[in-house]
Amino acid sequence: MAEKKNSNEGEEIDDSDEIIERLDPIKLDESDKDVEDIDHLFVDDEITRDRSIDSLFDEERKNFQDDLKDEVQKALSQPVMSKASLYRMRMKEPSESALKGEIAQQKSVEEIWEEPIDETVESQNRKSVIVMCVLIALLSIAGGWAIWKSTHDERGNEEELIAQENEVKQRELEKQLLDTKLKKISDLMNQYFSAITVAQKCESIYKGDLITEQVQQYYSSKGGVQPISDYTIDHIIPANVDDGDVWEVFVSSEQSAEGRLKSYFVRLDDEGGYKVSWKADVCFQDDDVKKFIETRSKEAKVFRFEVKTLLKMATYNWGFKDTDYQVVRLSIPDSDIVFWGYVARGSTEQKMLNRFIELDLKNQVLNKETKHQFILKVRFLEDSPRENDQYILIEDVISRKWVNTAE
């Protein structure tokens, strides 16, 4: 009867009256007592229980029509609802109509396939793919380069370390060889200074067996071989003479003239041992200097000289002009014989002479010396008068030291 009344008077009742009528409390029968016993656990004492909403969920699915769905939605829109009702709503499975509506909204494969393609989105996706590919390629290249660089650096560092180790080993080997060589030279000088006979002296002399007669004549004029006991070997350095294996040994002793260091030259012989250049030691002259002066020899002769440059009081005479020649002072050691030697300006001989003098001045051992050792080839000019016995032409520079590697 309530349903008939509602159907006849539906147009005159507004929505609020309808909601109130549908939410009137419903009396529970005996079968609902158990539910009430369970539901009271979820009852909020401050909120009125909505039995009308709870009864809606007890309907069978087949009776859950669209009109009932609307009423449920209206009921849920109310501001007050019990916790039990909310709990049941969450626990209920979706209705068949709700599932049908959700499924109806899903698109089929054919519909998705037939949908027009958004070229803008596709272009953006294509650009994104290209950008990602470029980034991946760049990262790959950077990673590969980093690996190569690391490997190359490690290989380079390893090669550099190996090169350094080899260089250190080479230096150590050279130092050992140098120490061995210097010891041999030092032992040789000890043997040379301790000799008391010509035979003992010749054992330490370069090609001593070939110049024994000259050695004998020299020491006979000097009163015999005199050993040297009080001496000190100060320096042993390369002599740099014609790129030969020649060493200059500087020795200080009480016999040294004017307190200067005396130079001895040691050279490698044909048998691989070191010997003393005796001719350089005694400044031996292969040609007769006095005969050279007496004859005013126009033929060039080779002598060992002490050379001194002249910056003041340079003398030009007997066919030599300062515009054409450079003059130096030439003296024969252990004698009072002095010459004025002239070398043509701009010639190879002048360049060699000045260069060797400059090298001696740079030598830290000889930088205080004013005299330089040279082996020179000299002669008198063709028109040199008989009164001239000092003005000679320097025709060639044989050696910058008194040791002649050509001998």
Secondary structure, 3 states (H helix, E strand, C coil): CHHHHHHHCCCCCCHHHHHHHHCCCCCCCHHHHHHHHHHHHHCCCCCCCCHHHHHHCCCCHHHCCHHHHHHHHHHHCCCCCCHHHHHHHHHCCCCHHHHHHHHHHCCCHHHHHHCCCCHHHHHHHHHHHHHHHHHHHHHHHHHHHHHHHHHHHHHHHHHHHHHHHHHHHHHHHHHHHHHHHHHHHHHHHHHHHHCCCHHHHHHCECCCCCCHHHHHHHHHHCCCCCCCCCEEEEEEEECCCCCCCEEEEEEEECCCHHHCCEEEEEEECCCCCEEECHHHHHCCCCCCHHHHHHCCCCCCEEEEEEEEECCCCCCCCCCCCCCCEEEEEEECCCCCCEEEEEEECCCHHHHHHHHHHHHHHHCCCCCCCCCEEEEEEEECCCCCCCCCCCEEEEEEEEECCCCCCCC
